[in-house]
Amino acid sequence: MKTINLDEPIVHGSEQISVLSFPSMKAKHIMDMDLENIKMRAMIEIASEMCSIPPTILAELSIKDTGKVIDYVSKQLELLEIGEDSQDS
C-alpha cells in the first residue's frame, strides 16, 4: 500500500482528503484504459480507480499533488512492459 500525503488537501463538501492510499496496481485498475495512447485524464482515472475516489474529486488536486499522483501511476505502468517481446527464447 502506497500513501501520498497531499500538500493541499482536497475539500469536497464537508470532507477533507489529505492522504491518498493506493494498493498495488492490478489488471482491474487498467482494464478499460487505452494504454497505447495514454493521456493525463487516463492517469487520473487510473489513480481514481486505485484509491476509490471519483475522478471529479481527484480533478481538484493541486498541480504539485497531481505530479505526485501521476509519478506514482507512471511508475506502476512501467511494470507492464507493453510492446516488448515477452516470448520465451
The first five atom37 places (N, CA, C, CB, O) and aatype in JSON, in Angstrom:
{
  "aatype": [12, 11, 16, 9, 2, 10, 3, 6, 14, 9, 19, 8, 7, 15, 6, 5, 9, 15, 19, 10, 15, 13, 14, 15, 12, 11, 0, 11, 8, 9, 12, 3, 12, 3, 10, 6, 2, 9, 11, 12, 1, 0, 12, 9, 6, 9, 0, 15, 6, 12, 4, 15, 9, 14, 14, 16, 9, 10, 0, 6, 10, 15, 9, 11, 3, 16, 7, 11, 19, 9, 3, 18, 19, 15, 11, 5, 10, 6, 10, 10, 6, 9, 7, 6, 3, 15, 5, 3, 15],
  "atom_mask": [
    [1, 1, 1, 1, 1],
    [1, 1, 1, 1, 1],
    [1, 1, 1, 1, 1],
    [1, 1, 1, 1, 1],
    [1, 1, 1, 1, 1],
    [1, 1, 1, 1, 1],
    [1, 1, 1, 1, 1],
    [1, 1, 1, 1, 1],
    [1, 1, 1, 1, 1],
    [1, 1, 1, 1, 1],
    [1, 1, 1, 1, 1],
    [1, 1, 1, 1, 1],
    [1, 1, 1, 0, 1],
    [1, 1, 1, 1, 1],
    [1, 1, 1, 1, 1],
    [1, 1, 1, 1, 1],
    [1, 1, 1, 1, 1],
    [1, 1, 1, 1, 1],
    [1, 1, 1, 1, 1],
    [1, 1, 1, 1, 1],
    [1, 1, 1, 1, 1],
    [1, 1, 1, 1, 1],
    [1, 1, 1, 1, 1],
    [1, 1, 1, 1, 1],
    [1, 1, 1, 1, 1],
    [1, 1, 1, 1, 1],
    [1, 1, 1, 1, 1],
    [1, 1, 1, 1, 1],
    [1, 1, 1, 1, 1],
    [1, 1, 1, 1, 1],
    [1, 1, 1, 1, 1],
    [1, 1, 1, 1, 1],
    [1, 1, 1, 1, 1],
    [1, 1, 1, 1, 1],
    [1, 1, 1, 1, 1],
    [1, 1, 1, 1, 1],
    [1, 1, 1, 1, 1],
    [1, 1, 1, 1, 1],
    [1, 1, 1, 1, 1],
    [1, 1, 1, 1, 1],
    [1, 1, 1, 1, 1],
    [1, 1, 1, 1, 1],
    [1, 1, 1, 1, 1],
    [1, 1, 1, 1, 1],
    [1, 1, 1, 1, 1],
    [1, 1, 1, 1, 1],
    [1, 1, 1, 1, 1],
    [1, 1, 1, 1, 1],
    [1, 1, 1, 1, 1],
    [1, 1, 1, 1, 1],
    [1, 1, 1, 1, 1],
    [1, 1, 1, 1, 1],
    [1, 1, 1, 1, 1],
    [1, 1, 1, 1, 1],
    [1, 1, 1, 1, 1],
    [1, 1, 1, 1, 1],
    [1, 1, 1, 1, 1],
    [1, 1, 1, 1, 1],
    [1, 1, 1, 1, 1],
    [1, 1, 1, 1, 1],
    [1, 1, 1, 1, 1],
    [1, 1, 1, 1, 1],
    [1, 1, 1, 1, 1],
    [1, 1, 1, 1, 1],
    [1, 1, 1, 1, 1],
    [1, 1, 1, 1, 1],
    [1, 1, 1, 0, 1],
    [1, 1, 1, 1, 1],
    [1, 1, 1, 1, 1],
    [1, 1, 1, 1, 1],
    [1, 1, 1, 1, 1],
    [1, 1, 1, 1, 1],
    [1, 1, 1, 1, 1],
    [1, 1, 1, 1, 1],
    [1, 1, 1, 1, 1],
    [1, 1, 1, 1, 1],
    [1, 1, 1, 1, 1],
    [1, 1, 1, 1, 1],
    [1, 1, 1, 1, 1],
    [1, 1, 1, 1, 1],
    [1, 1, 1, 1, 1],
    [1, 1, 1, 1, 1],
    [1, 1, 1, 0, 1],
    [1, 1, 1, 1, 1],
    [1, 1, 1, 1, 1],
    [1, 1, 1, 1, 1],
    [1, 1, 1, 1, 1],
    [1, 1, 1, 1, 1],
    [1, 1, 1, 1, 1]
  ],
  "atom_positions": [
    [[0.86, -1.18, 0.0], [0.0, 0.0, 0.0], [0.9, 1.23, 0.0], [-0.97, 0.0, 1.23], [1.78, 1.38, 0.85]],
    [[0.66, 2.1, -0.94], [1.4, 3.36, -1.06], [0.49, 4.49, -0.6], [1.89, 3.61, -2.53], [-0.67, 4.55, -1.01]],
    [[0.99, 5.37, 0.23], [0.22, 6.54, 0.63], [0.93, 7.79, 0.13], [0.02, 6.59, 2.17], [2.16, 7.89, 0.16]],
    [[0.14, 8.74, -0.32], [0.65, 10.03, -0.76], [-0.01, 11.1, 0.11], [0.38, 10.28, -2.29], [-1.23, 11.25, 0.11]],
    [[0.82, 11.82, 0.84], [0.33, 12.94, 1.64], [0.19, 14.15, 0.74], [1.29, 13.23, 2.84], [1.15, 14.54, 0.07]],
    [[-0.98, 14.74, 0.73], [-1.23, 15.9, -0.13], [-0.71, 17.17, 0.53], [-2.72, 16.02, -0.44], [-0.92, 17.39, 1.72]],
    [[-0.05, 18.0, -0.26], [0.4, 19.3, 0.23], [-0.79, 20.23, 0.44], [1.41, 19.94, -0.75], [-0.81, 21.05, 1.36]],
    [[-1.78, 20.09, -0.44], [-3.0, 20.88, -0.34], [-4.19, 19.92, -0.33], [-3.12, 21.91, -1.53], [-4.55, 19.38, -1.37]],
    [[-4.79, 19.71, 0.84], [-5.92, 18.77, 0.92], [-7.05, 19.14, -0.05], [-6.46, 18.73, 2.34], [-7.26, 20.32, -0.36]],
    [[-7.74, 18.13, -0.51], [-8.92, 18.32, -1.35], [-10.11, 18.49, -0.42], [-9.13, 17.11, -2.34], [-10.33, 17.69, 0.48]],
    [[-10.87, 19.54, -0.65], [-12.09, 19.76, 0.14], [-13.27, 19.42, -0.76], [-12.18, 21.24, 0.68], [-13.46, 20.0, -1.83]],
    [[-14.07, 18.47, -0.28], [-15.25, 18.03, -1.02], [-16.43, 18.05, -0.05], [-15.05, 16.6, -1.65], [-16.56, 17.17, 0.8]],
    [[-17.28, 19.05, -0.19], [-18.37, 19.21, 0.76], [-17.8, 19.46, 2.14], [0.0, 0.0, 0.0], [-17.0, 20.38, 2.32]],
    [[-18.2, 18.66, 3.11], [-17.68, 18.81, 4.46], [-16.47, 17.91, 4.71], [-18.77, 18.51, 5.49], [-15.89, 17.9, 5.8]],
    [[-16.09, 17.15, 3.69], [-14.98, 16.21, 3.82], [-13.68, 16.85, 3.33], [-15.27, 14.91, 3.03], [-13.67, 17.61, 2.37]],
    [[-12.6, 16.52, 4.02], [-11.27, 16.98, 3.62], [-10.4, 15.75, 3.42], [-10.65, 17.96, 4.68], [-10.29, 14.91, 4.31]],
    [[-9.78, 15.64, 2.25], [-8.92, 14.5, 1.94], [-7.48, 15.0, 1.93], [-9.3, 13.84, 0.56], [-7.11, 15.84, 1.11]],
    [[-6.68, 14.48, 2.84], [-5.29, 14.93, 2.93], [-4.28, 13.83, 2.6], [-5.01, 15.47, 4.31], [-3.09, 14.08, 2.47]],
    [[-4.77, 12.6, 2.48], [-3.92, 11.45, 2.16], [-4.65, 10.57, 1.16], [-3.54, 10.65, 3.44], [-5.84, 10.3, 1.31]],
    [[-3.92, 10.14, 0.14], [-4.46, 9.17, -0.82], [-3.74, 7.85, -0.58], [-4.28, 9.65, -2.3], [-2.51, 7.82, -0.46]],
    [[-4.48, 6.75, -0.52], [-3.9, 5.42, -0.32], [-4.11, 4.59, -1.57], [-4.54, 4.72, 0.9], [-5.22, 4.46, -2.07]],
    [[-3.01, 4.04, -2.06], [-3.04, 3.25, -3.29], [-2.61, 1.82, -3.0], [-2.14, 3.87, -4.36], [-1.52, 1.6, -2.47]],
    [[-3.45, 0.84, -3.34], [-3.0, -0.55, -3.26], [-2.07, -0.83, -4.45], [-4.22, -1.55, -3.25], [-1.91, 0.02, -5.33]],
    [[-1.48, -1.98, -4.47], [-0.68, -2.35, -5.65], [-1.59, -2.37, -6.87], [0.01, -3.74, -5.45], [-2.74, -2.79, -6.79]],
    [[-1.07, -1.9, -8.0], [-1.86, -1.86, -9.22], [-2.17, -3.29, -9.68], [-1.12, -1.08, -10.34], [-1.31, -4.17, -9.65]],
    [[-3.41, -3.48, -10.1], [-3.87, -4.77, -10.62], [-4.53, -4.54, -11.97], [-4.86, -5.46, -9.64], [-4.82, -3.41, -12.35]],
    [[-4.75, -5.62, -12.69], [-5.36, -5.54, -14.01], [-6.7, -4.81, -13.96], [-5.55, -6.93, -14.6], [-7.03, -4.07, -14.88]],
    [[-7.48, -5.02, -12.9], [-8.79, -4.39, -12.8], [-8.72, -2.87, -12.81], [-9.48, -4.86, -11.55], [-9.69, -2.21, -13.17]],
    [[-7.59, -2.31, -12.41], [-7.44, -0.86, -12.38], [-7.23, -0.26, -13.76], [-6.29, -0.48, -11.48], [-7.46, 0.94, -13.96]],
    [[-6.8, -1.06, -14.72], [-6.46, -0.53, -16.04], [-7.2, -1.22, -17.19], [-4.99, -0.64, -16.27], [-6.92, -0.93, -18.36]],
    [[-8.12, -2.11, -16.88], [-8.79, -2.91, -17.91], [-9.46, -2.08, -19.0], [-9.81, -3.81, -17.27], [-9.45, -2.48, -20.17]],
    [[-10.04, -0.95, -18.66], [-10.78, -0.16, -19.64], [-9.96, 0.99, -20.21], [-12.03, 0.39, -19.01], [-10.52, 1.88, -20.85]],
    [[-8.65, 0.98, -20.01], [-7.81, 2.09, -20.44], [-7.1, 1.77, -21.76], [-6.78, 2.43, -19.36], [-6.72, 0.63, -22.02]],
    [[-6.95, 2.79, -22.58], [-6.15, 2.69, -23.8], [-4.72, 3.06, -23.42], [-6.71, 3.63, -24.95], [-4.37, 4.24, -23.4]],
    [[-3.91, 2.08, -23.12], [-2.57, 2.34, -22.63], [-1.57, 2.64, -23.74], [-2.09, 1.16, -21.83], [-0.43, 3.02, -23.46]],
    [[-1.97, 2.48, -24.98], [-1.1, 2.82, -26.11], [-1.03, 4.34, -26.29], [-1.59, 2.15, -27.4], [0.01, 4.86, -26.7]],
    [[-2.11, 5.03, -26.0], [-2.19, 6.48, -26.19], [-2.65, 7.15, -24.91], [-3.14, 6.83, -27.37], [-3.62, 7.91, -24.91]],
    [[-1.96, 6.87, -23.83], [-2.41, 7.34, -22.52], [-2.25, 8.86, -22.4], [-1.62, 6.64, -21.41], [-1.25, 9.44, -22.82]],
    [[-3.26, 9.48, -21.81], [-3.28, 10.92, -21.62], [-3.46, 11.21, -20.14], [-4.4, 11.6, -22.46], [-3.74, 10.3, -19.34]],
    [[-3.32, 12.46, -19.78], [-3.42, 12.87, -18.38], [-4.75, 12.42, -17.77], [-3.29, 14.39, -18.26], [-4.77, 11.94, -16.63]],
    [[-5.84, 12.57, -18.49], [-7.15, 12.16, -17.98], [-7.14, 10.68, -17.59], [-8.25, 12.43, -19.04], [-7.68, 10.3, -16.56]],
    [[-6.53, 9.85, -18.43], [-6.47, 8.42, -18.14], [-5.64, 8.14, -16.89], [-5.88, 7.66, -19.34], [-5.97, 7.24, -16.11]],
    [[-4.59, 8.9, -16.68], [-3.76, 8.72, -15.49], [-4.57, 9.03, -14.22], [-2.5, 9.61, -15.55], [-4.47, 8.32, -13.23]],
    [[-5.35, 10.1, -14.28], [-6.2, 10.46, -13.14], [-7.28, 9.4, -12.94], [-6.84, 11.86, -13.34], [-7.62, 9.06, -11.8]],
    [[-7.84, 8.87, -14.04], [-8.85, 7.83, -13.94], [-8.27, 6.55, -13.33], [-9.44, 7.53, -15.32], [-8.94, 5.88, -12.55]],
    [[-7.04, 6.21, -13.68], [-6.39, 5.04, -13.09], [-6.18, 5.28, -11.59], [-5.03, 4.74, -13.79], [-6.47, 4.41, -10.77]],
    [[-5.68, 6.46, -11.24], [-5.49, 6.8, -9.82], [-6.82, 6.73, -9.08], [-4.86, 8.21, -9.68], [-6.9, 6.22, -7.96]],
    [[-7.86, 7.23, -9.71], [-9.2, 7.21, -9.12], [-9.65, 5.78, -8.85], [-10.21, 7.9, -10.05], [-10.16, 5.46, -7.77]],
    [[-9.45, 4.92, -9.83], [-9.83, 3.51, -9.69], [-9.04, 2.85, -8.56], [-9.59, 2.75, -11.03], [-9.58, 2.06, -7.79]],
    [[-7.76, 3.19, -8.47], [-6.91, 2.57, -7.46], [-7.24, 3.02, -6.04], [-5.46, 2.88, -7.75], [-7.24, 2.2, -5.12]],
    [[-7.53, 4.3, -5.85], [-7.75, 4.79, -4.48], [-9.23, 4.98, -4.15], [-7.01, 6.1, -4.26], [-9.57, 5.5, -3.09]],
    [[-10.09, 4.56, -5.07], [-11.55, 4.59, -4.84], [-12.09, 5.98, -4.52], [-11.9, 3.65, -3.71], [-12.95, 6.15, -3.66]],
    [[-11.57, 6.97, -5.24], [-12.07, 8.34, -5.13], [-12.47, 8.77, -6.54], [-10.98, 9.31, -4.51], [-11.66, 8.63, -7.47]],
    [[-13.68, 9.27, -6.73], [-14.13, 9.65, -8.08], [-13.18, 10.63, -8.77], [-15.52, 10.26, -8.0], [-12.6, 11.5, -8.11]],
    [[-13.01, 10.49, -10.1], [-12.1, 11.38, -10.82], [-12.5, 12.84, -10.72], [-12.04, 10.97, -12.27], [-11.63, 13.72, -10.8]],
    [[-13.78, 13.13, -10.56], [-14.19, 14.53, -10.42], [-13.64, 15.14, -9.13], [-15.73, 14.63, -10.44], [-13.41, 16.35, -9.07]],
    [[-13.43, 14.33, -8.12], [-12.83, 14.83, -6.88], [-11.31, 14.93, -7.05], [-13.18, 13.9, -5.68], [-10.71, 15.92, -6.62]],
    [[-10.69, 13.92, -7.66], [-9.24, 14.0, -7.89], [-8.88, 15.14, -8.83], [-8.73, 12.68, -8.47], [-7.74, 15.62, -8.8]],
    [[-9.81, 15.58, -9.64], [-9.55, 16.72, -10.54], [-9.27, 17.99, -9.75], [-10.76, 16.94, -11.47], [-8.78, 18.97, -10.31]],
    [[-9.57, 17.98, -8.46], [-9.32, 19.15, -7.61], [-7.93, 19.13, -6.97], [-10.38, 19.23, -6.53], [-7.61, 20.0, -6.16]],
    [[-7.1, 18.14, -7.32], [-5.73, 18.1, -6.79], [-4.96, 19.34, -7.22], [-5.0, 16.83, -7.28], [-5.15, 19.84, -8.33]],
    [[-4.09, 19.82, -6.34], [-3.19, 20.91, -6.73], [-2.25, 20.37, -7.81], [-2.39, 21.47, -5.49], [-2.12, 19.15, -7.96]],
    [[-1.6, 21.24, -8.53], [-0.7, 20.79, -9.59], [0.48, 20.01, -9.01], [-0.19, 21.99, -10.41], [0.94, 19.04, -9.61]],
    [[0.96, 20.42, -7.84], [2.07, 19.7, -7.19], [1.63, 18.29, -6.78], [2.58, 20.48, -5.96], [2.35, 17.32, -7.0]],
    [[0.44, 18.19, -6.18], [-0.06, 16.88, -5.78], [-0.4, 16.02, -7.0], [-1.29, 17.03, -4.9], [-0.24, 14.8, -6.97]],
    [[-0.88, 16.66, -8.06], [-1.13, 15.92, -9.31], [0.16, 15.29, -9.79], [-1.73, 16.86, -10.4], [0.16, 14.14, -10.24]],
    [[1.26, 16.02, -9.7], [2.56, 15.48, -10.11], [2.94, 14.25, -9.3], [0.0, 0.0, 0.0], [3.47, 13.29, -9.86]],
    [[2.69, 14.27, -8.01], [2.99, 13.11, -7.16], [2.18, 11.9, -7.58], [2.71, 13.45, -5.68], [2.7, 10.79, -7.67]],
    [[0.89, 12.12, -7.82], [-0.01, 11.02, -8.2], [0.38, 10.46, -9.57], [-1.48, 11.5, -8.22], [0.46, 9.24, -9.74]],
    [[0.62, 11.34, -10.54], [0.99, 10.9, -11.89], [2.32, 10.16, -11.85], [1.08, 12.11, -12.85], [2.49, 9.16, -12.55]],
    [[3.25, 10.62, -11.06], [4.55, 9.95, -10.93], [4.36, 8.53, -10.42], [5.47, 10.74, -9.98], [4.96, 7.59, -10.95]],
    [[3.53, 8.35, -9.4], [3.3, 7.01, -8.86], [2.62, 6.1, -9.9], [2.43, 7.08, -7.6], [3.06, 4.97, -10.11]],
    [[1.57, 6.6, -10.54], [0.85, 5.8, -11.53], [1.79, 5.45, -12.7], [-0.41, 6.55, -12.05], [1.78, 4.32, -13.18]],
    [[2.59, 6.4, -13.15], [3.53, 6.16, -14.25], [4.51, 5.05, -13.91], [4.29, 7.44, -14.59], [4.78, 4.18, -14.73]],
    [[5.03, 5.09, -12.69], [5.98, 4.05, -12.27], [5.32, 2.68, -12.23], [6.58, 4.4, -10.9], [5.94, 1.67, -12.55]],
    [[4.06, 2.64, -11.83], [3.33, 1.36, -11.83], [3.13, 0.86, -13.25], [1.98, 1.52, -11.12], [3.27, -0.34, -13.51]],
    [[2.8, 1.76, -14.17], [2.56, 1.36, -15.55], [3.84, 0.89, -16.25], [1.96, 2.52, -16.33], [3.78, 0.08, -17.17]],
    [[4.99, 1.39, -15.82], [6.26, 0.95, -16.4], [6.48, -0.55, -16.19], [7.42, 1.74, -15.8], [7.23, -1.17, -16.94]],
    [[5.85, -1.11, -15.19], [6.0, -2.54, -14.9], [5.34, -3.43, -15.95], [5.43, -2.85, -13.55], [5.61, -4.63, -16.0]],
    [[4.48, -2.84, -16.8], [3.75, -3.62, -17.79], [4.61, -4.1, -18.95], [2.62, -2.81, -18.33], [4.35, -5.17, -19.5]],
    [[5.61, -3.35, -19.34], [6.45, -3.67, -20.49], [5.62, -3.87, -21.75], [7.29, -4.92, -20.21], [5.81, -4.84, -22.48]],
    [[4.71, -2.94, -22.0], [3.85, -3.02, -23.19], [4.69, -2.92, -24.46], [2.78, -1.89, -23.17], [5.59, -2.09, -24.57]],
    [[4.37, -3.8, -25.4], [5.03, -3.75, -26.7], [6.38, -4.44, -26.75], [0.0, 0.0, 0.0], [6.99, -4.54, -27.82]],
    [[6.85, -4.92, -25.63], [8.13, -5.61, -25.62], [7.89, -7.08, -25.95], [8.84, -5.46, -24.25], [6.83, -7.63, -25.64]],
    [[8.87, -7.7, -26.56], [8.76, -9.12, -26.89], [8.85, -9.93, -25.61], [9.87, -9.56, -27.9], [9.9, -9.96, -24.96]],
    [[7.76, -10.57, -25.26], [7.73, -11.33, -24.0], [7.75, -12.83, -24.24], [6.49, -10.96, -23.19], [7.48, -13.6, -23.32]],
    [[8.07, -13.26, -25.48], [8.11, -14.69, -25.76], [9.37, -15.31, -25.15], [8.07, -14.94, -27.29], [10.41, -14.67, -25.07]],
    [[9.24, -16.54, -24.73], [10.39, -17.27, -24.2], [11.31, -17.63, -25.34], [9.96, -18.53, -23.44], [10.86, -17.91, -26.45]],
    [[12.61, -17.63, -25.07], [13.6, -17.99, -26.11], [13.75, -19.47, -26.2], [14.96, -17.35, -25.82], [14.54, -19.96, -27.01]]
  ]
}
